[in-house]
Amino acid sequence: MKIKRSVGVFAIIAVFLASVSCTEKQELTATEAPNDNVFNVNGVKFEMIKVEGGIFRMGNDGYLFEVVEDEMPSHNVSLSTFYIGETEVTQELWEAVMGYNPSAQSFEDRSQYPVDNVSWDDCQTFIATLNSITGRVFGLPTEAQWEYAARGGVNKNDYTYSGSNNVQKVCWFSENTPMSRQIKTKEPNTLGIYDMSGNVAEWCSDWYGLYSSTFQENPLGHHSGTKRVVRGGSWNSSETGCRNTARSSETPDFKSSAIGFRLVLK
């Protein structure tokens, strides 16, 4: 009897050690990448682009674009360095993390299309799951981070769209597509970031509200509200809606085939 109990104890220990080993391997697989900016989750790689911090003028000054009330007043914003997704989160990555594909648009091979039909609340669930897999702190960009990256960060310019004044070069929108398109099929901006104008619009972390004219440092937006900020315009937006300063908003439970999201790494 003693021998049998000893064997049972050793067997339990062996199973425990094996499970620990498997867990370690799974965690390594989730974060293994050729450099610190590339992540691998269940075989799906995605890259984060470093955006050096700086000061920029956020919003619409009224002389660059048409006057839109909720894009004004323009104001100075200081941001610390952060990382933002090279592309919008793809259907492939969402499925690798969550185990299902919520996207409304159906294609034979949807893996490299941006995920859509996800609410702001859904994005929080995805991010929490991704963080538990990788051990890192991902999130949605603040509205200020989004606009700063769209403008090119420290390489900022006065382009109307992210990377160009020519909307056709950088943007999938209502005049050149009836649906979302595969990522990285338009030109990137000066930081190497794709599809910040058009394709699918992107949730930001902020509550929607009017701007203040005061200087702000790493702003998080309004403390409360009823709608979350959506940026970038989409495949069913006009070219006006795809401008770097254009703003829209939806309730956190809203879902659309025209809205997805992009990650930031804190």
Residue pairs with C-beta under 8 A, 6 or more apart in sequence:
27 133
27 135
29 40
29 42
29 43
30 39
30 40
30 41
30 42
30 133
30 134
30 135
31 39
31 40
31 134
31 135
31 136
32 40
33 39
33 40
33 45
37 47
37 48
37 49
37 50
37 83
38 45
38 46
38 47
38 48
39 45
39 46
39 47
39 48
39 134
39 136
41 93
41 96
41 97
41 130
41 133
41 134
42 96
42 97
43 96
44 90
44 92
44 93
44 96
46 85
46 86
46 87
46 89
46 90
46 93
46 263
47 85
47 86
47 87
48 83
48 84
48 85
48 86
48 263
48 264
48 265
49 83
49 84
49 85
49 86
49 149
49 191
49 192
49 193
50 81
50 83
51 79
51 81
51 82
51 83
51 84
51 145
51 148
51 149
51 153
51 191
52 81
52 153
52 154
53 78
53 79
53 80
53 81
53 82
54 78
54 79
54 148
54 153
54 154
54 156
55 76
55 77
55 78
55 79
56 76
56 77
56 79
56 147
56 148
56 151
56 156
57 74
57 75
57 76
57 77
58 74
58 75
58 76
58 77
58 144
58 147
58 148
58 211
59 71
59 72
59 73
59 74
59 75
59 211
59 245
60 67
60 68
60 71
60 72
60 74
60 245
61 72
61 74
62 72
62 74
64 158
64 160
64 245
65 71
65 160
65 243
65 245
66 240
68 245
68 246
68 247
70 210
70 211
70 247
71 211
71 245
71 246
71 247
72 211
73 211
73 212
73 213
74 211
75 211
75 212
75 213
75 214
75 215
75 216
76 215
76 216
77 144
77 148
77 215
77 216
77 217
77 219
78 215
78 216
78 217
78 218
79 144
79 145
79 148
79 217
79 218
80 218
82 141
82 145
82 264
82 265
82 266
83 264
83 265
84 141
84 145
84 146
84 149
84 193
84 262
84 263
84 264
84 265
85 193
85 262
85 263
85 264
86 192
86 193
86 194
87 114
87 183
87 184
87 193
87 194
87 195
87 262
88 114
88 115
88 183
88 194
88 195
88 199
88 200
88 202
88 260
88 261
88 262
89 114
89 115
89 126
89 260
89 261
89 262
89 263
90 111
90 112
90 113
90 114
90 115
90 183
91 101
91 103
91 110
91 111
91 112
91 113
91 114
91 115
92 110
92 111
92 112
93 115
94 101
94 102
94 103
94 115
94 118
94 126
95 101
97 126
97 129
97 130
97 133
98 125
98 126
98 129
101 110
101 115
102 115
102 116
102 117
102 118
102 122
102 255
103 110
103 113
103 115
103 116
103 117
103 257
104 116
104 117
104 255
104 256
104 257
105 113
105 116
105 179
105 180
105 257
107 113
112 182
112 183
112 184
113 180
113 181
113 182
113 183
114 180
114 183
114 195
114 199
114 200
114 260
115 260
115 261
116 180
116 200
116 256
116 257
116 258
116 259
116 260
117 255
117 256
117 257
117 259
118 126
118 255
118 259
118 260
118 261
119 252
119 253
119 254
119 255
120 140
120 203
120 228
120 250
120 252
120 253
120 254
121 252
121 253
122 255
123 140
123 203
123 261
127 138
127 139
127 140
127 263
130 138
130 263
131 137
131 138
136 265
137 265
137 266
138 263
138 264
138 265
138 266
139 205
139 263
139 264
139 266
140 203
140 204
140 205
140 261
140 262
140 263
140 264
141 149
141 202
141 204
141 205
141 262
141 263
141 264
142 204
142 205
142 206
142 218
142 219
142 220
142 221
142 264
143 204
143 205
143 206
143 219
143 221
143 229
143 231
143 247
144 216
144 218
144 219
145 264
146 196
146 202
146 204
146 231
146 232
146 262
147 231
147 244
147 245
148 156
149 191
149 193
149 196
150 162
150 189
150 193
150 196
150 197
150 231
150 232
150 244
151 157
151 159
151 162
151 244
152 159
152 162
152 163
152 189
152 190
152 191
153 190
153 191
155 190
155 191
157 190
159 165
159 189
159 244
160 167
160 243
160 244
161 167
161 170
161 171
161 197
161 198
161 239
161 242
161 243
161 244
162 170
162 171
162 189
162 193
162 196
162 197
162 232
162 244
163 169
163 170
163 187
163 188
163 189
163 190
163 196
163 197
164 170
164 187
164 189
167 173
167 197
167 198
167 239
167 242
168 176
169 186
169 187
170 186
170 187
170 188
170 189
170 197
170 198
171 186
171 197
171 198
171 199
171 233
171 239
171 242
172 180
172 181
172 185
172 186
172 195
172 198
172 199
172 235
173 197
173 198
173 233
173 234
173 235
173 236
173 237
173 238
173 239
173 241
173 242
174 235
174 236
174 237
174 238
175 238
175 239
177 235
178 235
179 235
179 257
180 199
180 200
180 234
180 235
180 257
180 258
180 260
181 199
181 235
183 194
183 195
183 199
184 194
184 195
186 194
186 195
186 198
186 199
188 194
189 196
195 232
196 202
196 232
196 244
196 262
197 232
197 233
197 242
197 243
197 244
198 232
198 233
198 234
198 235
198 237
198 242
199 232
199 234
199 235
200 232
200 234
200 235
200 258
200 259
200 260
201 230
201 231
201 232
201 233
201 234
201 237
201 248
201 258
201 259
201 260
202 230
202 231
202 232
202 259
202 260
202 261
202 262
203 228
203 229
203 230
203 259
203 260
203 261
204 221
204 228
204 229
204 230
204 231
205 220
205 221
205 228
205 229
206 220
206 221
206 222
206 228
206 229
207 221
207 222
207 223
207 224
207 225
207 226
207 227
207 228
207 229
208 221
208 222
208 225
208 226
208 227
208 228
208 229
208 247
208 249
209 221
209 222
209 225
221 229
226 251
227 249
227 250
227 251
227 252
228 249
228 250
228 251
228 252
229 247
229 248
229 249
230 247
230 248
230 249
230 250
230 259
231 246
231 247
231 248
232 242
232 246
233 241
233 242
233 243
233 246
234 241
234 242
234 258
234 259
235 258
236 258
237 258
240 246
241 248
250 256
250 259
